[in-house]
Amino acid sequence: MDRKLAARVEIDTLHGLLDELDYYRLLQVASDVSADEVGPAFRRESRRLHPDRYSALGDKDLSDKANAIYRLIREAYATLSDPEKRALYDAELRGGQARLSAAADKEAEKQRAAAADPAEAATNPKSEKYWKMGLKDFKEGNFSGAVMNIQFALTYEPGNATFKEYLDRAKQGAEEQKKKNYNPYKLRIV
């Protein structure tokens, strides 16, 4: 088969199926693939379907279709290699969507920002008040106050991983302060 004809058949077929293919099928990996295997799968498909390989054939329509496929492969890699985006994508995929929605992408960015900046971790206005007080106490070294405020924040958001992480760190800091301030010779009146 002629090289140009084979390329056209492959690209035309793949381009026609783009709406039906999810990110896993685009990268030709299983849905339970580890994050370490996503990169090699992307590089393999990227080399195989890179638009530069098809632009050399001189067919503009073929080149445009290859560009569309390549953009989607890059989108698949960006989504599957990011744990937050991948979790949201998997939920949307179970709901029947083949692509990550803009809302889910925005939510993943928000989660990433919350992980990078603990002040943005609160999603409930009631918990936010206690969370900010807890962070202030934590930064000032008042670990027992931080523990109390973070526990209040957790009552409104019991599943917040950032809250739990800081609560553990505040408890550890409170214990260290307690040990540091312990004086066995201090007179205690009972």
N, C-alpha and C positions, 0 to 999 in steps of 0.2 A: 504494500500500500504506500502511496506517495506520502511523504512526510507532512506536507501542507494539508493534505486531505485528512490524514490521521489526527493532526492537531485540530483542524476545524471540527471534526466529529466529536472529539473529546471535549473541547470547549463549548460547542453548541449544546451537547447533551448535558454537561454539568451546569451550564447557565440556565437551561430549561428547568432543571431540578432545584435551583437555588432556594425557591420559596418553600420547598418541602424538606430540605435538609437542615437538621439542627447542627449546633456547633460541634458536637461529638462526631457526627457523621462527616462533617466537612473535613475535620482533621483525621478522620479514619481511626478513632480510638473508642474504647468502651466507655460507658458512662461512669464507671467506677475507677477510671484511670487516676493514677496518683499525680500530684502537681509536678513531680520531677519528670514525668513522661510527656507532659503537655508540650514542653519546649522542643524536644526532639521531633515530635509529631508535626509541630508547626514548621520547623525548619525543613523537614522532608517534603511536606506539601507545598511550602513556599518555593523551594527549589524547583519542584515539578511543575508548578502552575504559575511561575513568576511571569508577569506581563512582558518583560524584556525578551523572553524566549519567543514570544509570539509576535512582538512588534517587528522583529527582524524578518518575518515572513512577508511584510508589506501589505497586510490586509487590515484596514482600519476597523472594520466591524469585529473581526476576531480579536484585535488588540483591546477594543473597548469592553468586550465581554470578559476577556482575561483580567482586565483591571477590576471589573465588578466582582469577579470571583476572588481575586487577591485581597480586595478590601474586606470581604466577608471572612476570609481566612484570618486576616489580621485581627478583625473584631472577635472572632472565635478564640484566638490566642489570648487577647487582652482580657476576655471574660473568664476563660477557664483557668488562667494562671493567677488570677486574683481571688483569694478565698471568699471575700465578701460578695463580690460580683457572682462568683460561681454558685454560692448558696442561694442567692436570689434568683439566678437564672434557672437552677434546678427546680425551684418552686414554680417558676413561670412555665417551665417545660412540662411539668406534670399537669399544669392547667391548660396545656395545648398550644402555648406560644413557642415558636421556633427561634425567636430572637429575644434578646434582652431589651425590655422596654426602657424608654427614657426615664420613667419614674423609678424603676428599679436601679438603673445606672446612677441616678441622683442619690438614691438611698444608700447605695454602696459607697459613694463618695462621702456621704454624711457619716457613715460608720467609720470610714478610714480617718476622717478628720477627728472624730470623737476618740479614736484610738491614739491619734497623734497628739491631740490637745484634750486632756482630761476635763477641762472646763466645759467642753461641748458634749459630754457623755450623757447628760440628763435629757430625757425626751418628754417627761411629764413636768408641768409647771410646779406641781406640789413637791415633787422630789428635787427639782432644781434648786429650790430655796435651801433645803437642808444640805444638798450636795455642795453648793458653793460655800456654805458655812463650814462644812467638813473639810473642804480643800483649803480654806483659809486657815483653819486650825492645824491642818497637816503641815502646811508651809511654815507656820509659826512655831512648830514643834510641840503644840498642845495635842498630843496624840490621844489622850483619853477623851477630849472634846471632839476630836475628829472621829473616833470610834462611835460616839453617841450620835453625832449628826449623820454620819454615813449609814448607820443602822436605821435612822429615821427615813433617809432617802430610799433605802432598800425596801421599806414597807410599801412604797408607791411603785417601785420598779424592782421586784424581786429577782428578775432574771438578768439584770444589768451586770455584765462581766467586768466592766471598768470599776463599778462601785465595789464589787466583791474583791477585786485585786487591791484596791486602795484600803478597803476594810482590813484585809489581812496585813498589809504593810503598816497600817495605823496600830493594829493590835500588837504587832511585833515591836514597833517603836514604843508603845506604852509599857510593854514588858521590860524593854531595855532601860527605859527611864526609871521604872520601879526598882530594878536591880541596882542601877547607878545611885539612886537616892536612898537605898536601904542602909540603915545604920544599926548594927546589932547592939550598940551601946546606948541607944536613945532610950530615955526613960519613958515608959508607957504607964499611964495611970488607968487602971481598969475599974 
